[in-house]
């Protein structure tokens, strides 16, 4: 699994907030880290209508993510969010 995710319910009726943390240990090149960040953001944009409100979601990326593509990130995020019961039905 390329990333560890932390999901917490926020207080009130606030919108869902998403954070992505990518350390220099993942890859020293900022171009690679930014590409990973953009791919994860795009996957979240696809899933956002199905994500419950009032959530704070943090994705911590680990080094195997360098080899992953957009579809893999989308599948991983969908699987993790479904397991955490954060996703609404299709």
Phi and psi restraints in degrees (value plus and minus 20) as a CYANA .aco file:
   2 UNK   PHI     -99.6   -59.6
   2 UNK   PSI     -31.7     8.3
   3 UNK   PHI    -168.7  -128.7
   3 UNK   PSI     137.6   177.6
   4 UNK   PHI    -129.8   -89.8
   4 UNK   PSI     114.6   154.6
   5 UNK   PHI    -137.7   -97.7
   5 UNK   PSI     121.9   161.9
   6 UNK   PHI    -141.4  -101.4
   6 UNK   PSI     107.1   147.1
   7 UNK   PHI    -145.7  -105.7
   7 UNK   PSI     110.3   150.3
   8 UNK   PHI    -160.8  -120.8
   8 UNK   PSI     122.5   162.5
   9 UNK   PHI     -98.4   -58.4
   9 UNK   PSI     110.6   150.6
  10 UNK   PHI    -107.0   -67.0
  10 UNK   PSI     144.9   184.9
  11 UNK   PHI    -108.7   -68.7
  11 UNK   PSI     133.4   173.4
  12 UNK   PHI      56.2    96.2
  12 UNK   PSI    -176.6  -136.6
  13 UNK   PHI    -131.4   -91.4
  13 UNK   PSI      32.7    72.7
  14 UNK   PHI    -108.2   -68.2
  14 UNK   PSI     136.8   176.8
  15 UNK   PHI     -90.9   -50.9
  15 UNK   PSI     143.3   183.3
  16 UNK   PHI     -88.2   -48.2
  16 UNK   PSI     114.3   154.3
  17 UNK   PHI    -133.4   -93.4
  17 UNK   PSI     119.0   159.0
  18 UNK   PHI    -146.6  -106.6
  18 UNK   PSI     109.9   149.9
  19 UNK   PHI    -141.8  -101.8
  19 UNK   PSI     124.1   164.1
  20 UNK   PHI    -147.3  -107.3
  20 UNK   PSI     102.6   142.6
  21 UNK   PHI    -134.5   -94.5
  21 UNK   PSI     100.8   140.8
  22 UNK   PHI    -148.2  -108.2
  22 UNK   PSI      93.6   133.6
  23 UNK   PHI     -98.4   -58.4
  23 UNK   PSI     139.0   179.0
  24 UNK   PHI     -83.6   -43.6
  24 UNK   PSI     -42.5    -2.5
  25 UNK   PHI     -85.0   -45.0
  25 UNK   PSI     -44.8    -4.8
  26 UNK   PHI     -85.8   -45.8
  26 UNK   PSI     -68.8   -28.8
  27 UNK   PHI    -182.4  -142.4
  27 UNK   PSI     116.8   156.8
  28 UNK   PHI     -91.7   -51.7
  28 UNK   PSI     -41.4    -1.4
  29 UNK   PHI    -104.6   -64.6
  29 UNK   PSI     102.7   142.7
  30 UNK   PHI     -85.1   -45.1
  30 UNK   PSI     -47.9    -7.9
  31 UNK   PHI     -81.0   -41.0
  31 UNK   PSI     -62.2   -22.2
  32 UNK   PHI     -89.1   -49.1
  32 UNK   PSI     -65.0   -25.0
  33 UNK   PHI     -82.6   -42.6
  33 UNK   PSI     -60.3   -20.3
  34 UNK   PHI     -87.8   -47.8
  34 UNK   PSI     -55.1   -15.1
  35 UNK   PHI     -83.8   -43.8
  35 UNK   PSI     -63.5   -23.5
  36 UNK   PHI     -82.1   -42.1
  36 UNK   PSI     -65.5   -25.5
  37 UNK   PHI     -79.8   -39.8
  37 UNK   PSI     -64.5   -24.5
  38 UNK   PHI     -84.5   -44.5
  38 UNK   PSI     -58.9   -18.9
  39 UNK   PHI     -86.2   -46.2
  39 UNK   PSI     -60.3   -20.3
  40 UNK   PHI     -87.6   -47.6
  40 UNK   PSI     -60.6   -20.6
  41 UNK   PHI     -81.5   -41.5
  41 UNK   PSI     -61.2   -21.2
  42 UNK   PHI     -85.6   -45.6
  42 UNK   PSI     -58.5   -18.5
  43 UNK   PHI     -84.5   -44.5
  43 UNK   PSI     -61.2   -21.2
  44 UNK   PHI     -85.2   -45.2
  44 UNK   PSI     -58.3   -18.3
  45 UNK   PHI     -80.0   -40.0
  45 UNK   PSI     -56.8   -16.8
  46 UNK   PHI     -88.0   -48.0
  46 UNK   PSI     -56.9   -16.9
  47 UNK   PHI    -110.3   -70.3
  47 UNK   PSI     -33.8     6.2
  48 UNK   PHI     -73.8   -33.8
  48 UNK   PSI     -61.5   -21.5
  49 UNK   PHI     -82.0   -42.0
  49 UNK   PSI     -41.6    -1.6
  50 UNK   PHI    -116.3   -76.3
  50 UNK   PSI     -27.6    12.4
  51 UNK   PHI    -105.3   -65.3
  51 UNK   PSI     115.9   155.9
  52 UNK   PHI     -82.7   -42.7
  52 UNK   PSI     129.6   169.6
  53 UNK   PHI     -94.5   -54.5
  53 UNK   PSI     149.9   189.9
  54 UNK   PHI      43.3    83.3
  54 UNK   PSI      14.9    54.9
  55 UNK   PHI    -134.9   -94.9
  55 UNK   PSI     121.4   161.4
  56 UNK   PHI    -130.2   -90.2
  56 UNK   PSI      97.3   137.3
  57 UNK   PHI    -138.1   -98.1
  57 UNK   PSI     108.4   148.4
  58 UNK   PHI    -140.7  -100.7
  58 UNK   PSI     106.2   146.2
  59 UNK   PHI    -129.3   -89.3
  59 UNK   PSI     100.8   140.8
  60 UNK   PHI    -126.7   -86.7
  60 UNK   PSI      96.3   136.3
  61 UNK   PHI    -109.2   -69.2
  61 UNK   PSI     117.1   157.1
  62 UNK   PHI    -131.1   -91.1
  62 UNK   PSI     146.6   186.6
  63 UNK   PHI     -78.1   -38.1
  63 UNK   PSI     -50.7   -10.7
  64 UNK   PHI     -81.7   -41.7
  64 UNK   PSI     -35.4     4.6
  65 UNK   PHI     -86.4   -46.4
  65 UNK   PSI     -38.9     1.1
  66 UNK   PHI     -79.6   -39.6
  66 UNK   PSI     -52.7   -12.7
  67 UNK   PHI    -108.1   -68.1
  67 UNK   PSI     -23.8    16.2
  68 UNK   PHI    -111.4   -71.4
  68 UNK   PSI     134.0   174.0
  69 UNK   PHI    -131.8   -91.8
  69 UNK   PSI    -199.2  -159.2
  70 UNK   PHI     -76.3   -36.3
  70 UNK   PSI     -67.8   -27.8
  71 UNK   PHI     -82.4   -42.4
  71 UNK   PSI     -56.0   -16.0
  72 UNK   PHI     -87.6   -47.6
  72 UNK   PSI     -62.2   -22.2
  73 UNK   PHI     -81.1   -41.1
  73 UNK   PSI     -63.1   -23.1
  74 UNK   PHI     -81.0   -41.0
  74 UNK   PSI     -65.7   -25.7
  75 UNK   PHI     -83.9   -43.9
  75 UNK   PSI     -64.8   -24.8
  76 UNK   PHI     -82.4   -42.4
  76 UNK   PSI     -66.6   -26.6
  77 UNK   PHI     -84.0   -44.0
  77 UNK   PSI     -62.6   -22.6
  78 UNK   PHI     -81.9   -41.9
  78 UNK   PSI     -61.9   -21.9
  79 UNK   PHI     -85.8   -45.8
  79 UNK   PSI     -65.3   -25.3
  80 UNK   PHI     -87.0   -47.0
  80 UNK   PSI     -63.1   -23.1
  81 UNK   PHI     -88.0   -48.0
  81 UNK   PSI     -55.7   -15.7
  82 UNK   PHI     -86.9   -46.9
  82 UNK   PSI     -60.8   -20.8
  83 UNK   PHI     -84.1   -44.1
  83 UNK   PSI     -55.5   -15.5
  84 UNK   PHI    -102.7   -62.7
  84 UNK   PSI     -17.7    22.3
  85 UNK   PHI      37.4    77.4
  85 UNK   PSI      23.5    63.5
  86 UNK   PHI    -122.6   -82.6
  86 UNK   PSI     -42.6    -2.6
  87 UNK   PHI    -106.4   -66.4
  87 UNK   PSI     118.5   158.5
  88 UNK   PHI    -101.2   -61.2
  88 UNK   PSI     147.2   187.2
  89 UNK   PHI     -79.5   -39.5
  89 UNK   PSI     144.3   184.3
